[in-house]
């Protein structure tokens, strides 16, 4: 594992613990010689994360659509900043550059990006681990919804287990590093997904 993609909010949230855990993740990535791939912003948790990695002399690769760059929210001090045409290109490049994915607290964009890469694992399009850092139970309701979807047979149990959820940075990184790819399906059986 060389780089981890982190999806997180363009806002900082209401609790100082979100900021502290984000900074801790940045420092721990560098301590483990892992590069960061993220959305390229200089605001909210995105900016906090990038700055924590940079301050610790780590690698930060940002991927941002031109429309957001034009709104002057792109981080200009990164190791590498890719400016792309669309959100679709952004997500595809972030996935290509990364060996694992983490969701920190965030809004619709964070959830959409994380669920998309998670779906790609389920479909066998990649075999990279996906985890959420459940700071102060931020993702507990989402995880309960995944459990409910499994109980109601909209998710297979083995696909529910694709979401690695931990409450501490160290525990989550440990789980991601030790995750083993699932058997990639060579065909799609819609009734068994």
N, C-alpha and C positions, 0 to 999 in steps of 0.2 A: 504494500500500500504506500503510495507516494503523495497523493493529494486527496483531500476530503472536500466535497462540496457542501456548503452550509447555506440553507435557506433560512432567512430571518426577516424580521420586520424593518420597514423603513421608518418606523417610529420606535421610541424607546420603551413604551409601555408605562404602567403606573407604579411599578415597584422597583426599588433599587436592586433587588435580588436578580432581576432579569439582566441588568447591566453587569453586575458582578459575575454572574455565571458566564455571560458572553465574553468578558475579559479573560476569565479563567480558561475557557475553551481556547481562545487565541493563544494564550501562553502555553497551554498544554500541547497544542498542535506543534508549536516550535520545539518544545522539549522532546517530542517524539519524532522530530525531523519530518513532519508532515506539512505539505504545502496546503494553502487554502485556496479554494475556488468559490467565488460568491458572485452576487449580482452587480458588483461594481459601484455601489452607491457610497456616498459619504455622509449619510444621514441615518438616524435611528440606530438600531442594533447592528445594521450592516456596517456603518461607520465605526462603531465601537469595536466590532470584531476585527475589521481590517487594520485599524490603528493599533490594536493590541498585538497582532501578529507582526506588523511592521516594527513596532517599538522593540520587540524581542528578536529582531533581525531575521524574521521568517519570510517565506515566499508568499505573495498574495497575487492571485490572478483574478481579475474582475472581468465580467462579461455584461455589457450594458447596451440596450438598444439606443440608436441615435436619438430617438424622440426624448428619452430620459436624459441623455447627455446634453441635449439642447436646453433642457430645463435647469441645467447647472447643478445637478445632484450627483454627477459622476465624481469618483475619487481620482484625482490626478497624480497621486503620489505612490501608485502601486508598482509592484515588480513588473506587471504586464496588464494592460487594459485593452480588451477586445471590444471594439464598438461595432455592433451588428445592426442589421436592418429591422429585425422584428423580434418579438418575444419568442416566437417559435425557434428562430435561429439561436437565440440566447440559451434556451433550455437544452437544445441539442448539443451546443458546444460545451456548455457546463457539464453535461453528462459525459461527453467524450473525454474531457480533461480530467475527470474524477474517477476515483476508485471506490468511493463510498459516499453516502449522503446523510446529512443530519438536518433535522428541522428544529430550530429554536423557536421561541414564541414569535408570532407574527399574525398577519391577517389573511385575507383571501388569497393573495399572491403566494404567500408562504405555503398555505395549505394546498393550493392548486399545483405548485411546482413539486412538492413532496409527494402528493398522491399520484402525479403523473409518473415520476421515476419508480414509485412503488408498483404501479400498474405494469410498467415495462418489465419488472422482474417477474410478476405473475404471468405475463405473456411470453416470457422467455427471450425478450429482446436484449436483456443484459443480465448479469448475475452478480451484481454489486450490492453490498449490504445497505439497508436503509434504517435509520434510527431517529427517535425523537428524544430530545432532552426535556424531560417533564419537570421543569422548574416550578416549584410551588403547586404542582398538580395542574399546570396550565393545559396539558393535553389529556388529562384524565377523562373528561367527557368524550373526547374523540375516540380514545381507546375503548371506552365503554360502548360507544356506537359500533366500533369494529366487532366487539364481542357480541353485541346484539345481532349484527348482520350475520355473524357466524351461527348463532343460535337459530336464526330464521332461515338459514341455509342459502344466503346470498353470497357468502364467503366460505370457502373450504377452510377447515382448521389449519391445514398446512400453509395456506396463503395468509391467514391471520398471523401466523407465527413469523411472517416476513418482516413485521414491524418490531424492531428492537426498541424497547422503551426503558429508559433508566433515569434516575433522579439526580445522578452526579455525573460530572464530566468524565472523571476517571473511569467509572463503571461503564459508561456508554462507549468510550473509545476502546476499552478492553473488549467489550462485546463485538464491536465492529471488526476489530483486528482478528478475532478468533472465529468469526462467522465463516461458514463453509457454504459455497453456492448450492442451491437446490438443483435438482435435475431439470435441465431446460427442456421444455416441451418442443417436439418437432412438428406438432400439428396442434390445432386449436379444437378442443371439444367444448363448445359453449356450455354444455350441461355440467361439465366438471370443473370449470374455472373457479 
